[in-house]
Amino acid sequence: MITQEFEFRSPEKLDEALTLLADGGEDIKLLSGGMSLMPMMALGLVRPRLVLSLNRIDGRNYVQEDRDALRIGAGMRHYEIVRDPMIARHCAVLAEAAAFIGDAQVRNRGTIGGSLSHADPAADWPAAILALRGELRLRGPKGERALSAEEFFLGPMTTAIEPTEILTEIRMPLPLRRSGHAYQKMAQPASGFALVGVAVSLKIDAKGICEEIGIGVTGLADKAFRAHAVEERLRGNKLAAKLIKDSAAKVADGVDPLEDLHADAEFRAHLARVYAARAIQRAAKAAGRSR
């Protein structure tokens, strides 16, 4: 139960929301799906003066193909991404990640923009967006700016969004021929959050050589991250089983694994190695089928 008093506003225009945000500063919390904000308010972890809902603003939930990129509105709900045919055709790993999120109630209300802005270190979206080398578009009083996914996530529950900005759109480069994607996750049974999740996006040439690869990892560290060391070992090589296994073994190197009542650091590192190998193998197989 939420016991503290707060003001609630629900503007119909993005510009109005930005004006309210600029006037209110850090005492304002944005409400998109509410799947993170509402529990935190109920527990008294946050006490905003004003809750600013984005749900009546038109044009926040869309998927559009724009030249060489797929554009996704930050207001797209998880279940909409699971079902969207354009996402299934171009970035199936997004639909796969969305299907892993929480339960049906969470998927029906939660939004991709809300989840990314919350930046839980065990959330599913960051891994997928990192693997796809996504770009996040922010709107503020000075206009629009774009950040790469690696620039966006700064730490646990911390992003590069300024207090007066709103995440409006996520853009992913459209996959080329012979591309493959996969997401592998070990979920905490009660919450559905990842003990470890690994997303992979890769492209191979006609001879099976890995030309490009992105590997996003969630649940292992205090923020989602790109596994650059693994990517570098695979890029430019044929994705043979032994190379995949040996490379995936490096996924936790240099990382201080999280440790809690659900899994200790050693187990999380082991899960990351196993799931990285599985995700790479699945993505490579999918790329081999793609023409």
Buried (B, 14 or more C-beta within 10 A) or exposed (E): EBEEEBEEBBBEEBEBBBBBBBEBEEEBBBBBBBBBBBEBBEEEEBBBBBBBBBBEBEEBBBBEEEEEBBBBBBBBBBBBBBEBEEBBEBBBBBBBBBBBBBEEEBBBBBBBBBBBBBBBBBBBBBBBBBBBBBBBBBBBEEEEEEBBBBEBBEEEBEBBBEEBBBBBBBBBBBBEEBBBBBBBBBBBEEEBBBBBBBBBBBBBEEEBBBBBBBBBBBBBBBBBBBBEBBBEBBBEEEBEEEBBBBBBBBBBEEBEBBEEEBBEBEBBBBBBBBBBBBBBBBBBEBBEEBE
